[in-house]
Amino acid sequence: MDKVTASSTAEHIRTLARTFHVSYSEGPNDRLAHHISRLAGDTVELDEIERLLIGLVRAERITRQEMILLQARYLREARP
């Protein structure tokens, strides 16, 4: 897992998850997607923040569009 980023977007996402009592729980489709990606030679490892974004979408606390915007902002801030 990547190091935890102390960005304002990361903290905003954590706050949303805490406020709505949301966490990420891996399901069968997640495991399937992981294995398909691995077999294709693509290693995809989501960090804590990206998993929280998925949890927030699944709990219908943010839209998919909001997730994409937040993830893009988070990744820009996390860049070294």
Secondary structure per residue as TSV (DSSP state, phi and psi in degrees):
chain	resnum	aa	ss	phi	psi
A	1	M	-	360.0	143.9
A	2	D	-	-69.9	161.7
A	3	K	-	-65.7	153.9
A	4	V	-	-75.8	129.1
A	5	T	-	-94.3	132.0
A	6	A	-	-96.2	54.2
A	7	S	-	-91.4	162.4
A	8	S	H	-66.6	-35.4
A	9	T	H	-67.4	-42.2
A	10	A	H	-59.8	-43.9
A	11	E	H	-66.3	-37.3
A	12	H	H	-61.6	-43.6
A	13	I	H	-65.4	-43.5
A	14	R	H	-60.7	-40.9
A	15	T	H	-64.2	-43.3
A	16	L	H	-58.3	-45.6
A	17	A	H	-63.2	-43.1
A	18	R	H	-64.8	-44.6
A	19	T	H	-59.1	-42.7
A	20	F	T	-95.2	5.2
A	21	H	T	55.0	50.7
A	22	V	-	-112.2	138.9
A	23	S	-	-139.0	172.3
A	24	Y	-	-96.4	135.4
A	25	S	-	-130.9	121.2
A	26	E	-	-70.9	132.5
A	27	G	-	-113.2	177.4
A	28	P	H	-60.6	-36.8
A	29	N	H	-67.3	-32.2
A	30	D	H	-65.7	-43.3
A	31	R	H	-64.3	-42.3
A	32	L	H	-60.9	-46.8
A	33	A	H	-61.1	-40.0
A	34	H	H	-61.4	-45.3
A	35	H	H	-68.2	-38.7
A	36	I	H	-63.3	-44.9
A	37	S	H	-62.3	-43.6
A	38	R	H	-62.0	-45.0
A	39	L	H	-66.0	-28.4
A	40	A	T	-80.5	-4.5
A	41	G	T	88.3	11.0
A	42	D	-	-107.6	115.3
A	43	T	-	-92.0	117.8
A	44	V	-	-120.0	114.1
A	45	E	-	-119.8	114.7
A	46	L	-	-83.9	140.2
A	47	D	-	-89.9	-178.3
A	48	E	H	-55.3	-44.4
A	49	I	H	-67.1	-44.2
A	50	E	H	-64.8	-36.2
A	51	R	H	-67.7	-38.0
A	52	L	H	-63.7	-38.7
A	53	L	H	-59.9	-43.0
A	54	I	H	-62.0	-43.8
A	55	G	H	-60.8	-40.5
A	56	L	H	-65.5	-38.2
A	57	V	H	-67.6	-45.2
A	58	R	H	-62.6	-33.9
A	59	A	T	-82.9	1.4
A	60	E	T	59.4	37.3
A	61	R	S	-95.0	-22.6
A	62	I	S	-137.0	158.2
A	63	T	-	-85.4	167.3
A	64	R	H	-61.5	-39.5
A	65	Q	H	-62.1	-43.3
A	66	E	H	-63.3	-39.0
A	67	M	H	-60.1	-45.7
A	68	I	H	-62.0	-44.1
A	69	L	H	-64.8	-43.1
A	70	L	H	-65.7	-40.7
A	71	Q	H	-65.5	-42.0
A	72	A	H	-61.5	-44.8
A	73	R	H	-63.0	-43.1
A	74	Y	H	-61.0	-47.2
A	75	L	H	-65.1	-36.7
A	76	R	H	-62.8	-42.3
A	77	E	H	-70.6	-30.7
A	78	A	H	-79.6	-15.8
A	79	R	-	-60.8	133.4
A	80	P	-	-69.1	360.0
